[in-house]
Amino acid sequence: MTHEATGPTRPTGDQMLARLNAEQKPERGRLRVYMGMAPGVGKTYKMLEEGHRRHDRGTDVVVGLVETYGRRHTAALLDGLDVVPRRSVEYRGVLVDEMDTDAVLARRPAVVLVDELAHTNVPGSAREKRWQDVEVLRDAGIEVVSTCNVQHVESIADAVETILNVPVRERVPDEIIRAADEIELVDMSPHALRQRMRHGNVYPPDRATVALERFFTEPNLMALRDLSLRFVAGKVDQQLEEIVAERGTAVGPVTERVMALIDESPECRRALRRAASLSSALHAPLLAIAIETPSVAASRDRQQNLQSNTDYATDLGAEIIRGEASDVARGLAEVARDRRVTHLVLTHRPSRGLHIGRPSLADRLLDEVAGLEVHLVGEPVATERQR
């Protein structure tokens, strides 16, 4: 008499190998980004210094791709580091060097240095963007140290186009940058960067002259610096809030956050400018919120004006929030609590006879949101002619 086994069938060799590979899948590699306001502040230099520090501690570090642009001090820092040879891709009869992601994967270092996260790969490459190559390396468990200028962050690029009046074509999605494990700001005063450009330490003399006169003027650099400070401050704010949430600590906002209300009125832009100025002074994230209520008719003119003011807020570097609520005060209070806003900027509108005796919008918000500071922006000072 024969007996058939009733237990589970024995896995095949391929099944056992697949299971083993799944169990041994490496932990995702970390991402550290050196961010700056403009080319020449020293992001690549800092990245290479970081590579040497880790190498000296015994970490297996390689250079996946570094652009020195002829800067001798930066090029000197490549000495002593293992450099993975680049891969040549032919495009329109010209050979273009790109990072050899497959070679880095085969080498399997602990850490790889990859410059210019926003770079667009030459057509014919396996992936369109360098940040996509970085994601592949991180999926393989390799830690990546990279660089990025603030203008290449997707949500900031439009504001930079307005500031510099030049298109920003290479962009990195916000979620890639904001999800980085570490972001370090490589800061420099606009005056110091312009001096560095004049001395030929950023661009060749002919290009430096054009850059200084057209793009990297001191006001432009001040605006770019403000955007980079604000972005990094927002990242720190996010991390602090996550720590508070994880610990379940019932405390108020741990860092400053500024929000302005967007409506269809021309006066709204003064409030937005004031909010941007306050955000800059506090190095705080800037939010702008547009709330739709059932009581307000959605006329074509109103929608156009609202969209115009929303675009203006975007140009100022604000994160746009859209929502619906039964009334404006309730919607503002809910978002202010949820986003842990510390400063709310509103346009002041004098009470009319119909509303005398009723709590103002500012009063309602101060009653409903603990710790909130409400800033009311009044009418501009009248000139003698206006009087």
C-alpha positions in Angstrom: 0.0 0.0 0.0 1.3 3.4 -0.9 0.7 6.6 0.9 0.7 10.1 -0.7 2.1 13.0 1.2 -0.5 15.3 2.4 1.8 18.1 3.7 3.0 21.1 1.7 5.0 20.4 -1.4 8.7 21.0 -1.2 9.7 24.3 -2.9 11.8 24.2 -6.0 15.3 25.5 -6.2 14.1 28.7 -7.9 11.5 29.3 -5.3 14.0 28.9 -2.5 16.4 31.3 -4.2 13.6 33.9 -4.6 12.6 33.6 -1.0 16.2 34.0 0.1 16.7 37.1 -2.0 13.5 38.6 -0.6 14.7 37.9 3.0 18.1 39.5 2.3 16.7 42.6 0.6 18.9 45.5 1.8 17.6 48.3 3.9 17.1 51.4 1.6 20.1 53.7 1.4 20.0 57.1 3.1 20.1 60.4 1.1 22.1 63.4 2.2 21.8 66.6 0.1 24.0 69.7 0.2 21.8 72.5 -0.9 22.8 76.0 -1.9 21.2 79.2 -3.3 23.3 79.3 -6.5 26.3 77.7 -8.3 29.6 78.5 -6.6 28.6 78.4 -2.9 30.7 75.2 -2.4 28.2 72.3 -2.4 30.4 70.0 -4.4 33.4 70.9 -2.2 31.5 70.1 0.9 30.3 66.8 -0.6 33.9 65.8 -1.3 35.0 66.8 2.1 32.2 64.6 3.5 33.5 61.7 1.3 37.0 62.1 2.7 35.8 62.1 6.3 33.9 58.9 5.8 36.8 57.3 3.9 39.2 58.2 6.7 36.8 56.5 9.1 37.1 53.3 7.1 33.8 53.6 5.1 33.8 52.3 1.6 33.2 55.5 -0.4 33.2 55.9 -4.2 32.6 58.9 -6.5 29.7 58.1 -8.8 29.9 61.4 -10.6 31.4 64.8 -9.6 31.5 67.9 -11.8 34.5 70.1 -11.0 34.0 72.7 -13.8 37.7 73.4 -13.8 37.7 74.5 -10.2 41.1 73.3 -9.1 40.4 73.3 -5.4 37.4 71.1 -6.0 39.3 68.8 -8.4 42.1 68.4 -5.8 39.6 66.8 -3.4 39.1 63.9 -5.8 42.6 62.6 -5.0 42.4 59.7 -2.6 38.9 58.7 -3.5 37.8 55.7 -5.7 36.2 57.1 -8.8 33.8 54.9 -10.8 34.5 55.5 -14.6 31.7 57.2 -16.4 29.7 55.7 -19.2 29.8 57.3 -22.7 26.5 57.7 -24.5 26.4 58.8 -28.1 23.9 61.5 -28.9 23.7 63.2 -32.3 27.2 62.0 -33.2 28.7 63.3 -29.9 29.8 61.1 -27.0 28.4 62.4 -23.7 29.7 61.1 -20.3 27.1 60.2 -17.7 27.2 58.3 -14.4 27.5 54.6 -14.9 24.8 53.5 -12.5 25.2 49.8 -13.3 28.9 50.0 -12.5 28.2 51.6 -9.2 25.6 48.8 -8.4 28.2 46.2 -9.4 30.8 47.8 -7.2 28.3 48.0 -4.2 30.0 50.6 -2.1 28.6 51.7 1.3 28.4 55.4 0.1 28.4 57.0 -3.3 28.9 60.7 -4.1 26.6 61.9 -6.9 26.7 65.6 -7.9 23.8 67.6 -9.4 20.7 65.7 -8.4 18.6 67.7 -10.9 20.7 66.8 -13.9 18.9 65.6 -17.0 20.6 62.5 -18.5 21.4 62.4 -22.2 18.7 60.8 -24.4 19.3 57.1 -24.7 20.2 56.7 -21.0 18.3 54.1 -18.9 16.6 56.8 -16.9 15.7 60.4 -17.8 16.9 62.1 -14.6 19.9 61.7 -12.3 17.6 61.7 -9.2 16.0 58.5 -10.7 19.5 56.9 -10.9 19.9 57.9 -7.2 16.6 56.2 -6.3 17.9 53.0 -7.9 21.1 53.2 -5.9 19.2 53.8 -2.7 16.9 50.8 -3.5 20.0 48.7 -3.6 21.0 49.8 -0.1 23.6 52.3 -1.1 23.8 55.6 0.8 23.9 58.6 -1.5 25.5 62.0 -0.8 24.4 64.6 -3.4 24.0 68.3 -4.2 21.2 70.6 -5.4 20.5 74.3 -5.9 17.3 75.6 -4.5 16.0 76.8 -7.9 15.8 73.1 -9.0 13.2 72.1 -6.4 9.9 71.8 -8.3 7.8 74.0 -6.0 10.4 76.8 -6.0 11.4 76.8 -9.7 8.5 79.0 -10.8 9.4 81.6 -8.1 13.0 81.6 -9.3 11.9 82.0 -12.9 10.1 85.2 -11.8 13.1 86.4 -9.8 15.8 85.7 -12.5 13.6 86.0 -15.6 15.1 82.8 -17.0 13.5 79.3 -17.4 14.4 76.6 -14.9 14.3 73.4 -17.0 16.0 70.9 -14.7 13.8 70.1 -11.7 13.6 67.6 -8.8 10.2 66.7 -7.4 9.6 68.1 -3.9 9.0 64.6 -2.5 12.5 63.5 -3.4 14.1 66.4 -1.6 11.8 66.6 1.4 12.2 62.9 2.0 16.0 63.2 2.2 17.3 62.0 5.5 19.6 65.0 5.8 19.7 68.4 4.1 22.6 70.7 4.8 22.5 74.3 3.7 25.8 75.5 2.2 25.4 79.2 2.9 27.3 82.3 1.7 26.5 86.0 1.6 25.5 87.4 -1.8 28.5 89.8 -1.6 31.0 87.0 -0.9 29.6 84.9 -3.8 29.8 87.8 -6.2 33.5 88.3 -5.1 34.2 84.6 -5.7 32.7 85.0 -9.2 34.8 88.1 -9.9 37.9 86.2 -9.0 37.1 83.5 -11.6 36.5 80.8 -9.0 33.0 80.0 -10.3 32.9 80.7 -14.1 35.5 81.7 -16.7 36.0 85.5 -16.8 33.7 86.1 -19.8 30.9 84.0 -18.4 31.4 85.5 -14.9 30.8 89.1 -16.2 27.5 88.1 -17.9 26.4 86.2 -14.8 27.1 89.1 -12.5 25.4 91.7 -14.6 22.3 89.7 -15.7 21.5 87.0 -13.3 23.5 87.0 -10.0 22.9 90.6 -9.0 22.9 91.2 -5.3 19.1 91.5 -5.0 18.6 88.3 -7.0 21.1 86.4 -4.8 19.4 87.8 -1.7 16.1 86.4 -2.9 17.6 83.1 -3.8 19.3 82.9 -0.4 16.0 83.7 1.3 14.3 80.8 -0.6 17.0 78.4 0.4 17.0 79.4 4.1 13.2 79.1 4.1 13.2 75.7 2.4 15.7 74.2 4.8 13.9 75.8 7.8 10.8 74.0 6.5 12.6 70.7 6.4 13.8 71.2 10.0 10.3 72.2 11.0 8.9 69.0 9.4 11.4 66.8 11.3 10.6 68.5 14.6 6.9 68.1 14.1 7.4 64.4 13.3 9.3 63.8 16.5 6.6 65.6 18.5 3.9 63.5 16.7 5.8 60.2 17.3 6.1 60.9 21.0 2.5 62.0 21.3 3.6 65.2 23.1 0.8 67.6 23.5 2.7 70.9 22.8 2.1 73.9 20.6 4.1 74.5 17.4 7.8 74.0 17.8 8.9 76.3 15.0 7.5 79.4 13.3 5.0 79.1 10.4 3.4 81.9 8.4 0.2 81.7 6.5 -1.8 84.2 4.5 -5.4 84.1 3.3 -5.9 84.3 -0.5 -9.1 85.9 -1.8 -10.1 87.7 -5.0 -9.5 91.2 -3.8 -6.7 93.5 -5.0 -5.8 94.2 -1.4 -4.9 90.5 -0.9 -1.5 91.0 -2.5 -0.4 93.4 0.2 -1.2 90.8 2.8 0.7 88.2 0.7 3.8 90.5 0.5 3.7 91.1 4.2 3.4 87.4 4.9 6.4 86.7 2.6 8.4 89.5 4.4 7.5 88.0 7.8 8.4 84.5 6.6 11.8 85.8 5.4 12.6 87.5 8.6 11.7 84.4 10.7 13.2 82.0 8.2 9.8 80.2 8.4 7.8 78.2 5.9 5.3 80.3 4.0 1.8 79.0 3.4 -1.1 80.6 1.5 -4.6 79.3 1.7 -7.7 79.8 -0.6 -11.0 78.7 0.9 -14.2 78.2 -1.0 -17.4 78.7 0.9 -21.0 77.9 -0.1 -22.1 81.5 0.5 -19.7 82.9 -2.2 -20.8 82.8 -5.8 -18.2 81.3 -8.1 -18.4 84.0 -10.8 -15.9 83.9 -13.6 -14.4 87.2 -12.6 -14.0 86.1 -9.0 -12.3 82.9 -10.1 -9.9 84.7 -12.4 -8.9 87.2 -9.7 -8.5 84.4 -7.1 -6.3 82.4 -9.5 -4.3 85.5 -10.3 -3.6 86.1 -6.6 -2.8 82.4 -6.1 -0.2 82.6 -8.9 1.2 85.7 -7.2 1.5 83.7 -3.9 3.3 81.0 -5.8 5.8 83.5 -7.2 6.5 84.6 -3.6 7.5 81.0 -2.8 4.4 80.0 -0.9 3.0 76.5 -0.5 -0.6 76.7 -1.8 -3.4 75.1 0.2 -6.9 74.9 -1.2 -10.0 73.9 0.8 -13.7 74.1 1.3 -15.5 75.1 4.5 -18.9 76.3 5.7 -17.3 79.6 6.5 -13.8 81.2 6.2 -13.1 81.4 9.9 -13.8 77.7 10.4 -11.7 76.7 7.5 -8.8 78.9 8.5 -8.9 77.7 12.1 -8.9 74.1 11.0 -5.9 74.5 8.7 -4.0 76.7 11.2 -4.3 74.0 13.9 -3.5 71.1 11.5 -0.4 72.9 10.0 0.6 74.3 13.4 0.6 77.9 12.0 2.0 80.6 14.4 1.4 83.7 12.3 -1.7 84.4 10.1 -1.7 87.5 7.9 -5.1 89.0 6.8 -6.2 92.1 5.0 -8.0 94.4 7.4 -11.5 95.4 6.3 -13.3 97.9 8.5 -16.6 96.7 9.9 -19.8 98.0 8.1 -23.0 98.8 9.9 -24.5 95.4 9.2 -21.6 93.6 11.1 -21.2 95.9 14.1 -21.4 93.9 17.3 -20.3 90.6 15.6 -16.9 89.1 16.3 -14.4 89.9 13.5 -12.6 87.2 11.6 -9.4 88.0 13.6 -11.3 87.7 16.9 -12.9 84.4 16.0 -9.5 82.9 15.0 -7.8 84.2 18.1 -10.5 82.5 20.2 -10.3 79.2 18.3 -6.6 78.7 17.8 -4.4 78.8 20.8 -1.1 80.6 20.4 -1.9 82.1 17.0 -0.7 85.6 16.2 -3.0 87.4 13.7 -1.4 90.3 11.6 -3.9 92.7 10.0 -2.6 94.6 7.0 -4.4 98.0 6.7 -4.8 100.4 3.8 -1.6 101.8 2.4 -0.5 105.3 3.5 -2.3 107.9 1.4 -0.2 110.3 -0.5 -1.0 114.1 -0.6 -2.5 113.7 -4.0 -4.7 110.9 -2.8 -5.9 113.0 0.1 
